[in-house]
Amino acid sequence: MSPEKLLISFVSFFIVIIGLLLNGFIVTANFFWLMKYQTLLTVDVLITGLGLLRLILLITQLEYVCFSIFRWSMFNSPEYIATLGNCMVFCSLWWGSVLSVFYCVKITNYSNRLFVRLKMNISKLVPWMLLISLVISFLFSLSFRWVMFSIKGVNATVYGNRSMEVNVVHLFVIIFFGSMIPFMVCCVAICLIIVSLLRHTRNMSSGFNDVQRDIHLSVIWSMVSFLLFYALYFFAHIVATFTINIWDTIYGLICAILMCAYPSLHSIPLIFSNRKLKNLFYVVLRCTWLGKLQHQIP
């Protein structure tokens, strides 16, 4: 492997490790609060679910990154790993859209009767929305096996000692339709929050204070970054699909970096848009820094 390809592979590996640490922090922190208080807020349940899904997705990506660097595979069924990874991608997108809808309903104030009713019952609807999203994602991931129409013997050009022929048109259709509905839902939720922010900013007499404005801006930042990272993931996934021997080309490895960035780096705005997670994150960083300083003091 050339130095450029090796560098890109190690960057992908580093991003995956960062993602595992950040999502592990989210899941561990919320699990600790669940054990301590015996309950979690709905938004914390959503964020914890996203963290778990992305941990699984990152483990599947770590499998591919390890193969690109060391030519070593933890599993002997790449088609099943790819199917699991796509299930986690679809599910994390759907659950991210559910989180966007929850934020939109909770922090905006529209007088529409349907919206008010949804605002009153959103916490009860969230578990059903998550379950339906999981079922839909599972069905789309099963159809992913449809695109793997040929698994051949000992050719090592694509993955390990197996070669997968992929129907690109079928794969694009599955990814597009599996992603379009939650992507559009998230876009609508962002637009509603932005309209709410602009409306209340123009009419300061409505009681819209700096705290509410900061909440709006924080949520918008988290949701826009979610859409941006997923758009990059979608683009990279499609380009990688058309790339023959993805792990042997620089373009394919750059796509791998973009695909790893979605579940890894979006955890940063997810943490900083949640006050409890942000404060705990600062505490952990402070304790880690002080621990290093104490070890350096003779």
N, C-alpha and C positions, 0 to 999 in steps of 0.2 A: 504494500500500500504506500502511495506517495505521501510526503510530509503534509501536503495540503489536505488530503483526504483523512489522514490520521488526526490532524488538528480539528477538523470539522467533527469527526466522530467523537473526540474527547469533549468538545463543546457540547454536543448532544448529551453525552454521558453526564456532564456537570449539570446541565439544565434539568435532567431527569432526577438527579440526586437532590437538587434544590427543591424541586417539586415534591419529592417524597418527604422531605423535611417539613416543608410548609404545610402540606396537606395532613401530614402526621401530627403537626402542632394543632391544627384546627380540630381534628378528630379527638386527640388526647385531651385538649382543653375542655371541649364540650362533654366528653365522657366524665371528666373530673367533676364538672358542675352538675351533671346528672346524678352522680354518686353522692354529691354533697347535699343537693337540694331536692333530689328525688323527682325532679321535673325539668323540662326544658321549654323555652319559648318556641313558638312555631318557626320563627326565623332561624333560631339556633338548630332546630331539627333539619331545616332545609340546607343550611350551610354544612352541617355534619354529614348529611347524605351526599352532598356534592363532594366533600372531602374524601369519603369512602370510595365513591365511584372513581374519582381521579387517582386515588392510590392504586386501585386495580388496573386502571388504564396505564398508569406510569410503569407498573410492573411488566405489563405486556410490551411497552415500548422499551423498557430496559433489556428485555430479551433480544429485541432487534439490534439495539445499540451495542450490546455485548458481542453479538455475532459480527457486527461490522468491524469491531476493533480486534477481537480475539479469535474470530471464527469459531466461537463456542456457543452452543445452544443448550438452554436448560430443558427444553421440551423437544419432542420428536414429531409434533403435529402442528406445523406452522399454520395450516388452514384453520385449525380450531383456535389457535391463539389470535389469529387475525379476526375471526368471527367474534370472539370474546371482546377484543379491543374495540371493534365497531359497535358492539352492543353497549359498551361503556361510553363511547363517544355519543351515540344517539341519546342514551339515558341522561348523561350529564348535560346535554343541550336542552332536553325537555325539562329537567329539574332546574336548570338555570333559568329557563323561561318561566317556570312556576314561581321561582324566587323573584323574578322581575315583576310578575303579576301581583305577588303578595306585597312587594314594596310599593307598587303603584296604587293599589287599593288602600293601603294603610296610611300613606303620607299625603295623598291628594284628597281634595274635597270638592267633589262634583255633586250637583243637586239631582242628578238623574235617579229616578226611583230604583231602577235595576242596579245601578252602581251602589246606592245606599244599602240595598238589601245584600249585595255581594260583600260590602264592607262589614256588615254585621255577622256574616256567616263564613268569612274567608278561612278562619282557623279550622272550622269543621270540614271545609271542602278540601283543604290542602292534602290530607292523607289519601283521599280518593283520587285527587289529581296526580299524586306521585305514583299510586298503584297503576292507574290507567297509562301513565307515561312509561312505566316499567314494562307493561305488557306490550305496548306499541313498539318500544325499542327492541324487545326480545323478538317480536315477529319480524321486524326489519333485519335484525341480525341473522335470523334463520335464513332469510332470503339471500343473505350474503354468500351462503354456500352455493347458491345457484350460479354465481359468477365464477366459482372455482370449478370449471367444467372439465379439467384434466389435471391429474396429479401423476407425474411421470417418475420413473425409477431412480437412477443414480446420477442424473445430471446435476452438478453442483453450481450452476450458473446463477441461481436466484437465491436459494436459501438452504444452507447446510448441504445435505446430500439429496435434496428433493427439489424439483422444479415445478412451479405452479403456472399454468396458463390461465390468464384472466380475460374474461369478456369485458372489455373496457366500457362498451355502451351500457351493458347491464349494470356494471358497477356504478357508473355515473348516475343512472336512473335511480338506483337504490339510495345513494348518498344524497342526491338532490331532493327526492321526495321525503326521505327520512329526516331531512334537516329543514326543509322550507317552512313547514307550519310553525314549529317552535321559534324559528328565526324571525318570522313575521310577527308572531305574538310578542316577542321581546322588543321588536322595533316599535310596535304600537304602544307598548307600556312606556317606553322611553319618551315617545312623542307626548303622551298624556302627562307625564311628569314634567317635561319641559314646558308644556302649555300651562300647567298649574303654577309652575315657578314664575313664568312671565306674567301671568294674570295677577298673582298676588303681589309681585314686586311692583307692578304699576299702581296697585291699590293698597298702599301701606296701612290704611285705616282698617283693613280687615283683620289686623292683629298678626300679620305675618312678620315674625321677628327674625333676628340674625341666626338664632338656633335652628329655626325651621328652614331658613335658606341654606344653611350649612348641611342639614340633613338631605335636602333635595340635591344639592351639588355633589355630596358624597355618593348618594345612590346613583345619580346620573353617571358619575365617573366609573363606578363599578360596573354598571350595565353596558356603557359604551365600550369599555375595555373588554368586556365579555364578548360583545359582538365583533370587535376588531380582532381579538385573538382567534375566535372561531372562524372568521372570514379568511384569515391567513392559513388556518388549519385546513379549511375546505379547499383553498387554492393549492396548497402544498400536496394534499392528498390526491387531487386530480392530476397534478403534474407528475407526482411520483408513480401514479398508475400507468402513465404513458412512458415512463422511463424504464428501459430494459436494463436488467441487472442493477437495480437501484443502489446497492451497496458498493458498486464499482465505479460510480460516476460522482463527480462533484455536485452536479445539479441535484441528484437524488439525495445526497447527504445534506445539502442545504435545506431541501424539503423536509428531511428528518428533523433538523433543528426547529423549523417552524412548527412541525407537528408536535414536537415535545414542548414547545413554548406554551401551547394552549392550556393544557392541564396544570402546568407548572407555574407560569408567571401570572396567570389570572388570580392565583391564590393571594397575591400581594394586595391588589385592590379589594379583594374579598375580606381580607383581614382588617385592612385600614378603614373599611366602611362600617365595621362593627366595633362599637365602642369597647365592649368587654374584651374582645380578642386583641384589639389594638393596645389597650392598657397592659394586658398580660404579656403581649409580645415585647413591649418595652421593658417590662420587668425581667423577662427571660434574657433579653439582650444585656440589660444592666448587670444581672447576676453573672452571666457568662463573662462579661468584660471584667467585672471586679474579681472573679475567680482567676482569670488569667493574670491580672495584676498582682494578686496575692501570691501566686506561684513564682512570679518574677522577683518579688521582694525577698531578699535573703534573711 
